[in-house]
Amino acid sequence: MGYDPDGLAGVRAPGRRRFAIGAVLLAVPLIVIVVQLPAQLRGLYDSIRNGEVLTRQQRLLMPAQVNRVRYTDVFAKAAAIIPPRAGFSRVYPADAFNTALFAKIWLMPRRADVGGPGTWIVDWGTPPRKLALHGGKVVELAPGVWVIGPVVR
């Protein structure tokens, strides 16, 4: 009995076939992922850029965030507190003009810059006790932002 090198040519190792099948099963999903991933990422980027993944309220508040308005959620809170047909005044410092302008737009159909009894006040930065108002409830919407009303002056 000697060694016959040609005698082993027809014998295949069972581990090689399993390895080949495993490699194919692993390679196919990886190829699909590599091919599909760029298109999926572009679609996700476009959805984010177009605001499709944002809620309606987040899309409406986006201009305020772009204009560096802090506490954009106060507008939705104020709209929930101030009745739709009420009038309101805005009290704000000179550097908060964008904030006050956005409040005027966001709180429509409420009438802006209306004074007198029964009006509400949206206040940025001035503590309510310094406004010398009588009556009305005070609701703090965010640090330094209040809704006061309806007030009697």
C-alpha positions, -999 to 999 in steps of 0.1 A, spaced: 0 0 0 15 31 -12 5 66 -15 -15 73 -46 -18 111 -52 -44 107 -80 -66 85 -58 -78 115 -37 -88 136 -67 -124 124 -67 -129 129 -30 -143 162 -19 -143 175 16 -179 181 30 -167 213 48 -158 231 15 -193 228 2 -208 242 34 -184 271 34 -192 279 -3 -229 279 4 -224 301 36 -203 325 16 -229 329 -11 -257 333 14 -237 360 32 -225 378 0 -259 382 -16 -275 403 12 -243 424 15 -243 431 -22 -280 441 -20 -273 464 10 -243 481 -8 -264 487 -39 -295 499 -21 -280 520 7 -270 551 -12 -306 554 -27 -321 549 7 -299 575 23 -307 600 -4 -344 594 1 -341 599 39 -320 631 34 -347 645 10 -375 636 34 -357 655 62 -348 684 40 -384 687 28 -398 684 63 -417 652 56 -406 635 88 -416 665 110 -450 669 125 -473 696 112 -465 718 143 -427 713 139 -430 724 102 -449 755 112 -424 764 139 -394 759 116 -392 796 105 -390 806 142 -361 782 148 -343 795 117 -347 831 130 -332 820 163 -364 823 184 -359 805 217 -386 784 231 -407 780 200 -431 757 218 -445 787 237 -465 798 207 -485 766 206 -490 768 244 -501 804 241 -526 796 213 -541 769 236 -545 794 264 -557 826 246 -592 823 232 -594 825 194 -614 857 193 -595 875 220 -571 904 216 -536 904 230 -507 928 235 -470 919 232 -445 930 258 -409 923 246 -374 938 247 -359 954 216 -337 924 208 -368 901 206 -384 917 176 -384 884 156 -400 866 185 -428 892 188 -434 893 151 -436 855 150 -461 856 179 -483 880 160 -484 856 130 -487 823 150 -515 835 173 -539 845 144 -569 848 143 -564 865 177 -561 902 173 -526 915 180 -517 948 197 -551 954 212 -552 972 245 -579 977 272 -598 956 296 -602 919 287 -571 916 266 -543 891 271 -506 899 273 -478 878 259 -448 888 278 -411 881 271 -386 890 298 -406 914 320 -418 897 353 -456 901 355 -454 918 389 -435 947 373 -463 953 347 -487 965 374 -517 946 361 -548 937 380 -567 904 377 -561 877 352 -542 845 355 -504 842 349 -491 812 331 -454 807 326 -448 791 292 -410 790 295 -383 806 315 -390 844 312 -421 840 289 -456 845 303 -492 847 292 -513 870 314 -550 875 311 -575 886 307 -563 917 325 -579 948 339 -556 979 336 
